[in-house]
Amino acid sequence: MDRRTKARELAMQAIFQLDAQGKDALAIMEDFLAINSDDELIRKQAKQWAIGAWEDLDRCDNIIQSVASGWQLPRISAVERSILRISTYQLLECPEIPHKVVINEGIEMAKKFSSQQSPGFINGVLDAIRKKIIDE
C-alpha cells in the first residue's frame, strides 16, 4: 500500500472518530495516528486531510446531501459518511489529486471497510459530486 493510500485511510478513520466522539477526538488524533503508522509523512498527511475535512464539514455534507437524493446523512452508515467526507474534501480542496484517483480510492476504502453494496453507492455519490464540481 502506498503512502497516500495509507494516509487517506487513516484520515477517513480519524473522521469516523470525530463523527462518533465530536471534537474531543481531536485531542487524541496524534495518538491514534502514531499507533497506526510509524511513518511521519503518512501521519502528517492524514492529519492534514482529516482536520481539513473536519473544518470544512458543513460544506462537504451539503454537497454530499445535494447529490445523494433519497438519503439523509444520518441514514448513511458512519463508515460510508466518513469515506464520502474525506473524498469530497479531496475533490474540493486537493487539486493535485486527480478526481479519478479520489473516486477510485473511495471505492477501495468502501470495499475494505464497508458492506458489499457500499462501493457502488460510494462510486455513484462521488461521481455525482465530481460532475457537480466541474459544472460549477
TIDOLUM-98449 format. One record per residue (C-alpha): residue number from 1; residue in three letters; z, y, x. Coordinates in steps of 0.05 Angstrom, whole numbers, padded with zeros to 5 digits. Example, Ala and Ser with C-alpha at 12.3 -4.5 7.8 and 13.67 -1.06 7.14 Angstrom:
% TIDOLUM-98449
  nr rest      w      v      u
   1  ala  00156 -00090  00246
   2  ser  00143 -00021  00273
***
This chain:
% TIDOLUM-98449
  nr rest      w      v      u
   1  met  00000  00000  00000
   2  asp -00019  00067  00029
   3  arg  00030  00125  00035
   4  arg  00002  00167 -00022
   5  thr  00006  00108 -00070
   6  lys  00079  00094 -00050
   7  ala  00096  00168 -00055
   8  arg  00063  00171 -00125
   9  glu  00103  00110 -00148
  10  leu  00168  00139 -00122
  11  ala  00153  00206 -00155
  12  met  00140  00170 -00221
  13  gln  00205  00133 -00215
  14  ala  00243  00197 -00199
  15  ile  00212  00230 -00261
  16  phe  00234  00169 -00301
  17  gln  00306  00180 -00276
  18  leu  00302  00254 -00292
  19  asp  00277  00238 -00362
  20  ala  00335  00190 -00372
  21  gln  00391  00229 -00338
  22  gly  00368  00301 -00342
  23  lys  00370  00350 -00285
  24  asp  00433  00316 -00258
  25  ala  00387  00265 -00227
  26  leu  00361  00319 -00181
  27  ala  00426  00314 -00143
  28  ile  00415  00241 -00127
  29  met  00339  00244 -00115
  30  glu  00346  00246 -00039
  31  asp  00389  00184 -00041
  32  phe  00341  00148 -00088
  33  leu  00282  00165 -00042
  34  ala  00320  00145  00021
  35  ile  00339  00078 -00009
  36  asn  00267  00064 -00030
  37  ser  00229  00087  00032
  38  asp  00245  00094  00105
  39  asp  00181  00136  00115
  40  glu  00198  00210  00117
  41  leu  00128  00232  00098
  42  ile  00129  00187  00036
  43  arg  00197  00214  00015
  44  lys  00176  00286  00026
  45  gln  00111  00278 -00015
  46  ala  00147  00240 -00071
  47  lys  00200  00294 -00076
  48  gln  00148  00350 -00077
  49  trp  00108  00316 -00132
  50  ala  00169  00297 -00174
  51  ile  00201  00366 -00171
  52  gly  00134  00399 -00184
  53  ala  00121  00356 -00245
  54  trp  00192  00366 -00270
  55  glu  00188  00441 -00262
  56  asp  00121  00441 -00299
  57  leu  00146  00391 -00352
  58  asp  00133  00433 -00414
  59  arg  00061  00447 -00393
  60  cys  00048  00374 -00376
  61  asp  00080  00350 -00440
  62  asn  00040  00399 -00482
  63  ile -00025  00375 -00451
  64  ile -00007  00302 -00460
  65  gln  00013  00315 -00532
  66  ser -00052  00352 -00546
  67  val -00095  00292 -00527
  68  ala -00050  00234 -00547
  69  ser -00068  00240 -00620
  70  gly -00023  00200 -00665
  71  trp  00030  00192 -00611
  72  gln  00092  00235 -00606
  73  leu  00120  00238 -00535
  74  pro  00187  00206 -00556
  75  arg  00148  00146 -00583
  76  ile  00112  00135 -00517
  77  ser  00152  00088 -00472
  78  ala  00193  00123 -00417
  79  val  00152  00089 -00363
  80  glu  00085  00110 -00393
  81  arg  00112  00180 -00404
  82  ser  00132  00184 -00331
  83  ile  00064  00158 -00308
  84  leu  00029  00209 -00353
  85  arg  00073  00266 -00329
  86  ile  00062  00254 -00254
  87  ser -00012  00242 -00265
  88  thr -00021  00303 -00309
  89  tyr  00015  00345 -00257
  90  gln -00031  00319 -00203
  91  leu -00093  00332 -00246
  92  leu -00070  00404 -00257
  93  glu -00038  00423 -00191
  94  cys -00066  00378 -00136
  95  pro -00139  00396 -00127
  96  glu -00142  00358 -00061
  97  ile -00135  00293 -00100
  98  pro -00198  00274 -00137
  99  his -00188  00265 -00212
 100  lys -00216  00194 -00208
 101  val -00162  00176 -00157
 102  val -00107  00205 -00200
 103  ile -00131  00166 -00261
 104  asn -00140  00101 -00222
 105  glu -00071  00107 -00191
 106  gly -00041  00120 -00261
 107  ile -00075  00057 -00286
 108  glu -00049  00017 -00227
 109  met  00022  00041 -00239
 110  ala  00016  00021 -00312
 111  lys -00006 -00049 -00291
 112  lys  00052 -00054 -00243
 113  phe  00108 -00022 -00284
 114  ser  00090 -00028 -00358
 115  ser  00060 -00073 -00412
 116  gln -00009 -00106 -00417
 117  gln -00033 -00052 -00465
 118  ser -00008  00005 -00421
 119  pro -00067  00010 -00372
 120  gly -00117  00022 -00428
 121  phe -00072  00073 -00461
 122  ile -00059  00110 -00395
 123  asn -00133  00110 -00379
 124  gly -00152  00139 -00446
 125  val -00100  00194 -00445
 126  leu -00114  00214 -00372
 127  asp -00189  00214 -00382
 128  ala -00180  00260 -00443
 129  ile -00135  00306 -00401
 130  arg -00188  00306 -00346
 131  lys -00241  00327 -00396
 132  lys -00196  00380 -00426
 133  ile -00182  00409 -00357
 134  ile -00257  00410 -00339
 135  asp -00274  00444 -00405
 136  glu -00223  00500 -00396
***
